[in-house]
Amino acid sequence: MKTFTTPVSQLIGAGMLSLMLVGGAHADNHGMKKDIVDTAAGAGQFETLVAAVKAADLVETLKGEGPFTVFAPTDEAFGALPEGTVASLLEPENQEQLQSILTYHVVPGKIMAEDAMAADSATTVQGQDITITTMDGSVMINDATVVQADIEASNGVIHVIDSVLMPE
C-alpha cells in the first residue's frame, strides 16, 4: 500500500497555510508557467472554483511556492451539487467550511498522474485522506473521475475532476 503523506498535523497544517502566504511564486515572468490560481482562471472551466478560492481567502496560499497537487472540480461539477449549495458556501459566514472543502482538494507536493496511479491514498492539506483507485484506465479520487491530468503550473499540478470532493 503506497500512501502519500506528510508529517503535517492539523495544527501544523494551519501554520503551513499561513507560511505559504509569504512565498508568492508569480510566474509568467521570464517565460515561466503561471501558478495554479492563474492557470485555473485562464482555463475557462473553473470559474466557480476560482470564485470559491477567492471567497475562502485562499488565493495567496495557492499562489505560494508549493508545490501543490490540486484536484480541480469543473464548473459542471459544482453545478451538480444540490441547488443553493454553492451560493451558500460562498457566503462569508461559511468561509471556514468552504476552506475545509477546498483544502480537501489539495495535496502537498507535485503528484503527477503516473505517481497517483501507483498510490491508493493521499493526505490532503485539510488533513483527511483521499482514496485513489484506478479502474479501466481511469483514475478515481474518492468518487470523482480524473477527466484531464497533469496540467502543470509553476507551483504544482492540476488534475481536473468531474465532481466536488466533500470531506467527512
N, C-alpha and C positions, 0 to 999 in steps of 0.2 A: 504494500500500500504506500503510494507516494503522495505526500501531502505538502503543499506549500504553506509554510507557517513562518511567522516572525516572532521574535521574543517580545513583541509589543503587547503589553497587557492593556486592559481597558483604560487604566489610569494613564499609562504612557501613551496609549493611542490618542487620547485627548491632547496630551502635550505635543505629540508628533504633529497633529494637525496644526497646532499653534506655531510650531517651529517651521513648518513648511510655508507658512505665510511670509517668512523672512526671505527665502531664496527664490526669487522670481526668475524663471528662465523664459524670457520673452524672445522667442525665436523669430524667424522670418527676417532677422537681420543677418547680413553677410551670408545669404544663401542657406541658412539653417531652416529646418522644418518648423511649422507652427506648433505651439503647445497643444495639450489636449483640449482645452476650452476653445481655442481659436479653430482648431481642426474640426471639432464638433459643430461650432457655429457656422463654419463655412460649408459644411456638408449638405445642408438643406433638409435633412431628415430628423434633426434633433432639436427643433425649436422648443418643444415642451421641456426636454431635458435641460437645455441651456437656461430657460426661464426658471426652472426648478433650482438649478445650481445657483443662480443669482438670488432667488428668494431665500435659499438656505445659507447664503453668505459663504459659499464655498468656492467662488471664482478664484480668488487669490491662492487658495490652497491648491486647487487643481492647475494653477499656472506655476506652481512651485517646482523645485528641482526634480522631485520624484526620485526614481521612476515609479510610474503607476500603471496598472492594468485596469482599464475601465470596461465593464460590460455595459454597453450603452443601449438602453431601450429606444426604439424609434418612436416618432410621434404616433404612429399607428398602435404601437404597444401601449402607450399612455392612453390612447383613445379607447382601448379595450377595457380599461378599468371601469368599475361601476360609475354611473353618471354622478357628477359632482365631486368625485374623489380628488381629481387634480386641482380643481378650484379650491377645495377645502385645504389641501396640503399647501397651497401657495399662500394661504393667509398667514400673516405674521405670528399669530398665536400658535401656529402649528409648525414653526420653524424647527424645533428640536426633533419632532417626528420626521419631518422631511429630511433633515440632516442624517438621521439614522437610516432611512430608506436609501438615500443617495450613497452614503459611505458603505452600505452593504453591496453596492455595485463596484467598489474599488478594492483592488488587492495591491498591497505594496510590491514593488518590483515590476519588471517588464517580462510578462509571461506570454510568449508567442504561442500560436495555435498548436504547433508541434509539441511544445512543452506541456500545454494544458491537456492534450490528448493522452499524455503519459501519466497524468495525475488523476486522483479520484476526489480530491477536495482541495480547497484553498481557504486560508483565513483572510477575511476582509478587514479593511480599516475600521469598520463598525465593530468588529470583534467576533462576530459569528462566522462559522464556516459555510461555504457554498459547496454543493456537490457537483462534481464534473463527471459526466458519463459520455461515452462515445457509442453511438448506435447507428448502424448502417451508413457509416461515413459522416454522420452529423455529430457535432459536439453539443451537448446539452449542459446548461448551467442551471441547476435545480430543474425546473420545468420549462425553462426558456431555451430555444434553439438559437445557436450562433448562426446568423444568416450571412455575415461577412466578417472575416477575421483579418487580423494583422494590419490594421490601419495605423501606421507608425506616426508618432508625433515626437517633438523634441524631448519631451519628458515622459515618454511611455508609449503605450499601445492601446488602441481601442478595438474591441470586438463588438460588433453590432448584434443585439439580441431582439427576439420578437415578442417579448413580454417583460413586464416590470417585475423585478425580484422583490419579494417582501420578507423582511426579517421576521423571526418568530417572536 
